[in-house]
């Protein structure tokens, strides 16, 4: 596949290679597994949901993600951090619909009880249901960081903000940000960055990390540069 950036320049997206002595790789792509050198590992386990994820940063700016659900391993994802936005998007989901439903179940019956002569026992079911919804909301609440593909709004991977604790999660996020910044310093500038970025997003699509539709959306973003 080729892309013409102007009348005299044609970029081949499938055979783009750039010397990269600082990052110690011959071209742009994931190195062979036997050459991986682990730099750090970070594990997150959610015992309540029976899920876990192991993040392994290797060869300075690659990230291998192994996840499991109920002890069943999920396909491994390998991310080149050079093509990830440095600042993750923070998401806090406190399940507001559950809280709204719980508030309605408590306030409406109480309001009716204050206006109409009603047996107080009728208040027990809605209030009990409201309390149950509050407990569910507390259990399902989420706080996490989404790491986006470079020059896009597509989520490549996410990291829980509180596992195993906030301090260690924040430290690992800072470590990833440093690795991303270091890797992006040697990326080609301007439109010369398009071929390597599109090739990496195509690999992620083929590996199932992102969908084909997300890949096409990212590609359109790059071609608008």
C-alpha positions in Angstrom: 0.0 0.0 0.0 1.3 3.4 -0.9 0.3 7.0 -0.1 1.2 10.0 -2.2 1.9 13.0 0.0 2.5 15.3 -3.0 3.3 15.0 -6.7 6.9 14.0 -6.3 6.9 12.0 -3.0 5.4 8.5 -2.6 5.5 6.7 0.8 5.3 3.0 0.9 3.5 2.1 4.0 4.4 -1.6 4.0 8.2 -1.3 3.6 9.1 1.7 5.7 12.3 1.3 7.6 14.2 3.9 9.5 17.6 3.5 11.3 17.1 3.8 15.0 20.3 3.2 16.9 19.1 4.8 20.1 16.2 2.3 20.5 18.4 -0.6 19.3 16.0 -1.9 16.6 16.6 -2.2 12.8 13.2 -0.8 11.9 9.7 -0.1 13.1 8.0 -3.2 14.5 7.8 -5.6 17.5 11.2 -7.3 18.0 11.4 -11.1 18.0 10.3 -12.6 21.4 13.7 -14.2 22.0 15.2 -10.7 22.0 12.8 -9.3 24.6 14.5 -7.8 27.7 12.1 -7.1 30.5 12.5 -3.7 32.2 9.7 -3.9 34.7 6.5 -5.7 35.5 3.3 -4.5 37.1 0.4 -6.7 38.2 -3.2 -5.8 38.9 -5.6 -8.3 40.4 -9.3 -7.8 41.1 -10.3 -10.6 43.4 -13.9 -9.6 43.4 -14.2 -9.8 39.7 -11.8 -12.7 39.3 -9.7 -10.8 36.8 -6.0 -9.9 36.6 -3.6 -8.2 34.3 0.2 -8.4 34.0 1.9 -5.5 32.3 5.5 -6.2 31.2 7.5 -3.3 29.8 10.4 -4.6 27.7 13.1 -3.3 25.3 12.4 0.2 26.9 9.3 1.1 25.0 7.2 -2.0 24.3 4.4 -3.2 26.6 3.2 -6.8 26.7 -0.2 -7.2 28.4 -1.4 -10.6 29.6 -4.9 -10.7 31.1 -7.0 -13.4 32.5 -10.6 -13.8 33.6 -11.6 -16.5 36.1 -8.2 -18.1 35.6 -8.6 -18.3 31.9 -5.9 -16.5 30.0 -6.9 -14.0 27.3 -4.9 -13.3 24.1 -1.7 -11.4 24.8 -1.4 -7.8 23.5 1.9 -6.2 22.6 1.9 -2.4 22.3 4.6 -0.1 20.9 4.5 2.8 23.3 5.9 5.1 20.7 2.4 5.2 19.2 0.5 5.9 22.4 -0.5 9.3 23.7 1.7 10.3 26.6 -1.1 11.6 28.8 -3.8 8.9 29.5 -7.5 9.8 29.9 -8.8 9.5 33.4 -12.3 8.0 33.8 -14.3 7.9 36.9 -17.5 5.9 36.6 -19.6 6.0 39.8 -22.7 4.4 38.2 -24.9 7.5 38.5 -28.0 5.6 37.2 -27.9 3.3 40.2 -27.7 6.2 42.6 -30.5 8.0 40.8 -32.7 5.0 40.9 -31.9 4.5 44.6 -32.7 8.1 45.4 -36.1 7.8 43.5 -37.0 4.6 45.4 -36.4 6.3 48.7 -37.8 9.8 48.1 -40.9 9.0 46.2 -42.4 6.5 48.7 -41.4 8.8 51.6 -43.2 11.7 49.9 -46.3 9.6 49.3 -46.2 8.4 52.9 -46.1 12.0 54.2 -49.1 12.9 52.1 -51.3 9.8 52.3 -52.3 7.5 55.2 -50.2 4.5 54.3 -49.0 1.5 56.3 -45.3 2.0 57.1 -44.5 -1.5 56.1 -45.1 -0.5 52.4 -41.9 1.5 52.7 -39.8 -1.5 53.4 -39.5 -3.0 49.9 -38.6 0.2 48.0 -36.1 1.3 50.7 -34.5 -2.2 50.8 -34.3 -2.1 47.0 -32.7 1.4 47.2 -30.1 0.2 49.7 -29.3 -2.8 47.5 -28.8 -0.6 44.4 -26.4 1.6 46.5 -24.4 -1.5 47.4 -24.2 -2.6 43.8 -23.2 0.9 42.7 -20.3 0.9 45.2 -19.2 -2.5 44.0 -19.4 -1.6 40.3 -17.8 1.8 40.5 -14.7 2.2 38.4 -11.7 4.6 38.3 -9.2 3.9 35.5 -6.9 5.4 32.9 -7.3 4.9 29.2 -4.2 5.0 27.0 -5.1 6.2 23.5 -3.5 5.5 20.2 -1.4 8.4 19.0 -3.3 11.1 17.2 -6.7 9.5 17.9 -9.4 8.9 20.5 -9.1 5.1 20.2 -8.4 3.2 23.5 -5.4 0.8 23.1 -5.3 -0.4 26.7 -6.5 0.7 30.1 -5.1 0.6 33.7 -7.0 0.5 36.9 -6.2 3.6 39.1 -6.4 1.8 42.4 -4.8 -1.6 42.0 -2.9 -2.8 43.8 -3.0 0.7 45.3 -3.1 4.2 44.1 0.6 5.0 44.8 1.9 2.0 42.8 -0.6 2.6 40.0 0.5 6.3 39.7 4.1 5.3 39.7 3.6 2.8 36.9 1.6 5.4 34.9 4.5 7.9 35.3 7.0 5.2 34.2 4.9 4.6 31.0 4.7 8.3 30.3 8.5 8.6 30.5 8.9 5.6 28.2 6.4 7.0 25.7 8.2 10.4 25.7 11.5 8.8 25.1 10.3 6.6 22.2 8.4 9.5 20.5 11.5 11.7 20.4 13.0 9.5 17.6 9.8 9.2 15.6 9.9 10.9 12.2 8.5 14.4 12.1 5.4 15.6 10.3 4.0 13.6 7.5 7.0 11.3 7.6 5.4 9.8 10.7 2.4 8.6 8.9 3.7 5.4 7.4 5.1 4.0 10.7 2.0 5.0 12.6 -0.4 3.5 10.1 1.7 0.3 10.0 1.6 -0.1 13.8 -2.2 0.6 13.9 -2.7 -2.0 11.2 -0.7 -4.5 13.3 -2.9 -3.8 16.3 -6.0 -4.3 14.2 -4.7 -7.6 12.9 -3.8 -8.7 16.4 -7.3 -7.8 17.7 -6.2 -5.0 20.0 -8.3 -2.5 18.1 -11.1 -3.1 15.6 -10.9 -2.7 11.9 -13.3 0.3 12.1 -11.0 1.9 14.7 -8.0 1.3 12.5 -9.7 3.0 9.6 -10.6 6.0 11.8 -7.0 6.3 13.1 -5.7 6.1 9.5 -8.1 8.9 8.4 -6.8 11.1 11.3 -3.2 10.6 10.2 -3.9 11.4 6.5 -5.4 14.7 7.5 -2.0 15.9 8.8 
